[in-house]
């Protein structure tokens, strides 16, 4: 079957558009896969040695007061949690 010149040109343009669209989709997909691989690689790196910190007793803590008695600031809190 023979096509007119105009129809052949239109078919070539559509083929170019299709090829350009597929190339764009391929490039975007490749970049997305590369970024995903980079993120996964970064998140799977070891963090290093984990050190447990021992809790130390707070100075002057008797359950009701915290800090030295002669501190320049005194904060009193009266609360009722019932």
MARVO-427337 format. One line per 5 residues: number of its first residue (from 1); for each residue x, y, z of N, C-alpha, C. Coordinates in nm, 3 decimals. Example, Ala and Ser with C-alpha at 12.3 -4.5 7.8 and 13.67 -1.06 7.14 Angstrom:
BEGIN
1	1.319,-0.569,0.780,1.230,-0.450,0.780,1.320,-0.330,0.780  1.285,-0.225,0.708,1.367,-0.106,0.714,1.290,0.003,0.787
This chain:
BEGIN
1	0.085,-0.117,0.000,0.000,0.000,0.000,0.089,0.124,0.000  0.057,0.216,-0.085,0.135,0.338,-0.098,0.069,0.449,-0.019  0.154,0.530,0.047,0.103,0.643,0.124,0.145,0.771,0.053  0.065,0.873,0.069,0.101,1.001,0.009,0.220,1.059,0.085  0.284,1.157,0.025,0.400,1.219,0.089,0.362,1.282,0.222
6	0.248,1.345,0.226,0.202,1.410,0.348,0.179,1.306,0.458  0.119,1.195,0.423,0.094,1.089,0.521,0.226,1.028,0.568  0.322,1.014,0.478,0.453,0.961,0.517,0.523,1.056,0.614  0.516,1.187,0.585,0.577,1.286,0.674,0.510,1.284,0.811  0.378,1.275,0.812,0.303,1.270,0.937,0.343,1.145,1.017
11	0.356,1.033,0.948,0.395,0.908,1.015,0.535,0.919,1.073  0.628,0.982,1.000,0.764,1.001,1.050,0.765,1.092,1.172  0.685,1.200,1.167,0.677,1.291,1.282,0.623,1.219,1.405  0.519,1.140,1.386,0.463,1.067,1.498,0.564,0.967,1.554  0.639,0.904,1.465,0.741,0.809,1.509,0.851,0.882,1.587
16	0.891,1.000,1.542,0.991,1.079,1.615,0.939,1.119,1.752  0.812,1.165,1.756,0.752,1.204,1.885,0.751,1.085,1.981  0.709,0.970,1.929,0.701,0.849,2.011,0.840,0.812,2.063  0.940,0.818,1.975,1.077,0.785,2.015,1.129,0.884,2.119  1.101,1.013,2.099,1.144,1.117,2.194,1.077,1.096,2.329
21	0.948,1.064,2.328,0.874,1.041,2.451,0.931,0.919,2.525  0.957,0.811,2.452,1.014,0.691,2.515,1.154,0.717,2.569  1.232,0.796,2.497,1.366,0.831,2.546,1.356,0.912,2.675  1.265,1.009,2.678,1.247,1.090,2.799,1.204,1.002,2.916  1.108,0.914,2.893,1.062,0.825,2.999,1.176,0.735,3.046
26	1.256,0.686,2.954,1.370,0.601,2.991,1.473,0.675,3.075  1.503,0.799,3.037,1.600,0.878,3.113,1.547,0.908,3.253  1.420,0.946,3.264,1.361,0.975,3.396,1.361,0.849,3.482  1.327,0.735,3.423,1.327,0.609,3.498,1.468,0.573,3.544  1.567,0.593,3.459,1.706,0.562,3.496,1.753,0.651,3.611
31	1.719,0.779,3.606,1.756,0.871,3.714,1.687,0.830,3.843  1.559,0.793,3.836,1.486,0.751,3.956,1.547,0.625,4.016  1.584,0.530,3.932,1.646,0.407,3.982,1.782,0.438,4.045  1.859,0.528,3.984,1.989,0.565,4.039,1.974,0.634,4.174  1.877,0.723,4.186,1.854,0.791,4.314,1.808,0.692,4.421
36	1.719,0.601,4.384,1.673,0.500,4.480,1.789,0.413,4.526  1.876,0.374,4.434,1.992,0.292,4.471,2.085,0.369,4.564  2.103,0.497,4.538,2.189,0.580,4.623,2.131,0.591,4.764  2.001,0.615,4.774,1.937,0.627,4.905,1.945,0.496,4.981  1.920,0.385,4.912,1.927,0.254,4.978,2.070,0.225,5.023
41	2.166,0.259,4.941,2.306,0.235,4.978,2.346,0.318,5.099  2.303,0.444,5.102,2.338,0.531,5.215,2.272,0.483,5.344  2.148,0.434,5.334,2.078,0.393,5.456,2.126,0.258,5.508  2.197,0.181,5.426,2.243,0.050,5.472,2.386,0.053,5.525  2.448,0.169,5.529,2.583,0.179,5.584,2.578,0.162,5.736
46	2.680,0.098,5.795,2.681,0.084,5.941,2.702,0.220,6.007  2.638,0.237,6.121,2.646,0.365,6.190,2.768,0.376,6.278  2.824,0.265,6.315,2.939,0.265,6.403,2.904,0.196,6.534  2.993,0.208,6.628,2.972,0.141,6.756,2.868,0.217,6.838  2.777,0.144,6.897,2.674,0.204,6.982,2.722,0.196,7.126
51	2.726,0.310,7.191,2.776,0.318,7.328,2.659,0.350,7.421  2.644,0.269,7.524,2.540,0.294,7.624,2.591,0.396,7.725  2.510,0.494,7.754,2.547,0.599,7.849,2.483,0.567,7.983  2.566,0.566,8.087,2.514,0.540,8.221,2.451,0.667,8.276  2.338,0.650,8.340,2.273,0.768,8.398,2.338,0.799,8.532
56	2.366,0.925,8.553,2.430,0.969,8.677,2.325,1.035,8.765  2.344,1.025,8.893,2.251,1.089,8.987,2.266,1.240,8.976  2.154,1.309,8.979,2.157,1.455,8.970,2.201,1.511,9.105  2.282,1.616,9.103,2.328,1.673,9.230,2.213,1.739,9.305  2.211,1.719,9.433,2.113,1.779,9.524,1.970,1.737,9.490
61	1.950,1.619,9.440,1.815,1.574,9.405,1.763,1.486,9.518  1.663,1.534,9.590,1.606,1.455,9.699,1.461,1.416,9.670  1.415,1.433,9.549,1.278,1.397,9.515,1.185,1.517,9.513  1.215,1.620,9.591,1.130,1.739,9.594,1.202,1.862,9.544  1.334,1.865,9.557,1.413,1.982,9.519,1.529,1.937,9.431
66	1.572,2.027,9.346,1.683,1.997,9.256,1.774,2.118,9.252  1.901,2.097,9.279,1.996,2.206,9.273,2.034,2.255,9.411  2.128,2.348,9.417,2.173,2.399,9.547,2.065,2.483,9.615  2.068,2.481,9.746,1.967,2.554,9.824,1.983,2.705,9.807  2.105,2.754,9.795,2.128,2.899,9.784,2.131,2.946,9.638
71	2.056,2.884,9.550,2.051,2.924,9.409,1.985,3.061,9.396  2.026,3.144,9.297,1.969,3.277,9.283,1.824,3.276,9.232  1.777,3.165,9.183,1.641,3.157,9.131,1.569,3.044,9.202  1.444,3.070,9.241,1.363,2.968,9.306,1.235,2.953,9.226  1.209,2.834,9.177,1.088,2.806,9.102,1.003,2.714,9.186
76	0.882,2.758,9.218,0.790,2.675,9.294,0.675,2.637,9.204  0.643,2.508,9.204,0.537,2.457,9.118,0.435,2.387,9.206  0.313,2.436,9.204,0.204,2.373,9.278,0.110,2.312,9.176  0.107,2.179,9.173,0.027,2.110,9.072,-0.066,2.010,9.138  -0.179,1.989,9.072,-0.275,1.889,9.116,-0.311,1.807,8.992
81	-0.268,1.683,8.989,-0.290,1.599,8.873,-0.407,1.504,8.891  -0.503,1.541,8.973,-0.620,1.453,8.993,-0.739,1.504,8.917
